């Protein structure tokens, strides 16, 4: 999922508030619970995300949900604010970005890995250690398989891309051979 600038901004604001209140892990957990609930209950998701329903009704539903789930005030008020700003539709992206910020604050980075084939535990562990050594942080892998790569993998950690695909290696070899001619 693509995280928009607006989602990034809202996630940073919530993360800042949670950090001030020493509630980063509680907020993270509550956002994850909500994301799971929205995924499981499509009717609830559709009612809350569709602006066809009046904002007051959607706020009442969210307030009751927050109360019943025992959510922190930070999350409850944040959700109501998202309705006011017509940004509740960005919830999934906000939750994803909040998760990334919380990981980063705890020294854990997520590497998005696109591999040509599934990686066994040994290869995953080797890749995790190599990326941790290169970045200086603990790294969690988010692996996606794309057979069109032919071989190898591309790992993206933040803004840094580590391209170890067969295609890239062949292009480098070709460039070196043509440079030497």
Buried (B, 14 or more C-beta within 10 A) or exposed (E): EEBBEEBBBBBBBBBEBBBEEEBBEBBBBBBEEBBEEBEEEEEBBEBBBEEEEEEEEBBEBBBEBBEEEEBBEBBBBBBBBBBEEEBBBBBBBBBBBBBBBBBBEEEBBBBBBBBBBEBEEEBBEEBBEBBBEBBEBEBEBEBEEEEEBEBBBBBBBEEEEBBBBEBEEEEEEEEEEEEEE
